[in-house]
Amino acid sequence: MDGILANHSNDILMFDVPPPFQSKGIEAYKGTWDLFFKWAPVPAVFDIQEMTITAGQEVAFVTAVMSCVDGADKSRLLFRLTIGLTKVDGKWMVIHEHHSVPAD
């Protein structure tokens, strides 16, 4: 968990697919990972299919098409990811994360 949270702002805002749809702050964000680890079979693998990074001096964002792969049965959940970052004391920090899935 320390590795997951290492580069995230204490004030992160995340919009997610499963509830809660909005998480404010690092503790709420951490709680979404607790939920994910209860749901996800071991090992769960994230596969980056496409990624674009746009960066300025102090602000950047990343857009990606990814899948979460169940390592046991190889089923996939296709999703989109957008991450907003800002530079704090010379280090990039995630301040916003947004997950979405294609509508059926």
Residue, then its C-alpha position, 0 to 999 in steps of 0.5 A: m500500500d505504501g508504494i501505491l500511495a507514495n506519489h499521491s497528494n493528501d488532497i487527492l480527488m478520485f472519481d471511480v466506477p464502483p461506489p464510492f464514485q467520489s473519494k476526497g483525500i488520501e484516506a478515502y483513496k486508500g479505502t478504495w484500494d482496500l475494497f479493490f483488494k477484497w474484490a480482486p483475485v490474486p494476482a490481479v494485473f493491470d495492463i496498459q494498452e495505450m498511454t499519453i502523457t502531456a506535461g508542462q512545468e508544474v502540471a501534467f495529465v495522463t490518459a490511458v486505456m487499460s485493463c485489469v486482468d484476473g491472473a487466475d482466469k485471465s478475465r479482463l475489465l477494460f477501463r479508461l484512466t485519467i490522472g492529473l499531476t502537479k509538481v510539489d517541491g520538484k516531485w510529481m504528485v497525483i492530485h486527481e484520478h478518474h476511472s471510467v468504463p465504456a457504456d454497454 
